[in-house]
Amino acid sequence: MNEQPVTIYTDGGCTPNPGPGGWGAVLRQGDHLLELFGGEPEQTTNNRMELTAPIMALEALKRSVVVHLYTDSTYVRNGITSWVAGWARNGWRTSAKQPVKNVDLWQRLQAACAVHQVEWFWVKGHAGVADNELADVLATRGMQQALGSS
């Protein structure tokens, strides 16, 4: 099978941090485009929203595929590519023996990644990358929608 990878751009944030937050994701495969967004009207953090975006994007995929996932969060990229395996091995404790923050989301992201062949990329935020800018717009929309429904 020589199928095109699914390209995903994600973003998340809060105003203020912590505070209400939103997340957005842009998924592309060939000519297909899917825009996802959502938010939390209550207290959340930038990091939780940055983690939620790739989780929701990966969980939206209907079958196992190759994914190129772009995030402007070094926390998310470093966490999933470098830190998460050690945290899991150490009972979800950091090297300083402290509980890992956002463990619920890290476990969910790890499970979502296990279904697909995910290659992670970091992209500089607010640098004119069209789909990253769109993910930011969607995250803002998600936060605004969450605040409107609270």
N, C-alpha and C positions, 0 to 999 in steps of 0.2 A: 504494500500500500504506500503510495507516494503522495499523501495528502498534505496540503499546506498546513503549517502550524497555526494555531489560534494565537493572535497577538492581543495581549491585555495590558492596558494602562490603568493604574489605580491611584487614588488619592483619598485622603481623609483629613479632617481637622475639626477644631473646636474654636468657638469664640464666646467667652475667654477660655483659656485652658487651665484647669478643667472647667467644663460648662457644657452647654448643648453642643452637639456635634453632628457632622454629616460625613458620608463616604460616597465615592463615585467610582465607576469602572466602565471602561470602554473595551469591548471585545470585538475583534475583527478576524474574519477568515475569508479570504478572497473578497467577493463583493458583499458579504454579509456583515452587518453591523448590529451590535446590541449595546444599548446604553442602560446601565443599572445605577440606582442611587437609593439612599435611605439615610435615616438619621435617628438620633436619640435626643428627645427633648429635655431629659434630665441630665445630671452631672455625668459626663464621660471625659475622656482625655483624647488628645491628638493621637497618641499611640494606639489606643483602642480603635479609633476610627481608621487609622492607617492599616491596622491588622484586619479589620472587618471587610474592607474593600476587596482584597484578594480572596478572602474566604468566600464571599458572596459570588464573586466572579467564577471561581473554580467550581463551586457547588452548582452554578447555573449550567455548567456543561453537561450535556446529556450522555456522553460516552467518553471513554478514555482517549485522550488526544495529546499531541505534542503542543506545549504551551510556551510561548515567549512572554514572560511577565515582567513588565516595567513598573518600577515604583520610585518615587523620589524620597522615600524613607530609608535611610541607612539602617535604622532600627529594625525594620521589617526584613530587608535584604540580608543584613548580617545575621539577624536572629535565625532566619530559616535556613541559611546556607552554612553558618558556622557554629552557632551557639546551641540550637535546639537539640541536637543529638546528645550533647554533653548534659544538658539540663535533664533530659529524659533519663539518661543513664544514672544521674545523681538524684533521682527521685524528685525532679522538678525543683532543684535547689541550685543557686548560683555557686560560683567558685568560692564565694565568701560565706557559703552555707545558709544564705537567705532564701526565702521562698521566691520563685520566679514571679515577677509581676505579669498580669494578664495571662496566666497559665491556661485558663479556659480557652482563650482565643489561639494561643500557640498550639495547643493540642488539636483544636479544630482545623487550624491551617495545616498542620502536619498531616492530618488524616486526609484533607482535601488534596494535598500535593501527592499523596501516595497513590491516588487514582490515576494520575496523569504523569507525563514526562515533562516536568517543569524546568525551564532554564530561566534563571533570575537575572535581571539587569537593573542597574541603578541609572536613573536619568535625573539631571539637574532640574529642580522645580522652577517654574516661572521663567523658563529659558526659551520659550517659543516653540517647543515640541507640541505640535497640534493636538495629538490625542492625550498628552499629559495635561495640556491646558483645558481640554474638554472634560477630563476626569475631575479637575479642580472645580470647574463650573458645576458639574453634576454633584460633587460633594457639597457645594454651597446650596444647591437646590434641595438636596436631601435634608440639610440642617434647617433650611427655611420651611420646608414641608413639615418636618417634625415639630418645629415651634408653632406652626399654624394649627397643628392638630393636638396641641397640648392643652 
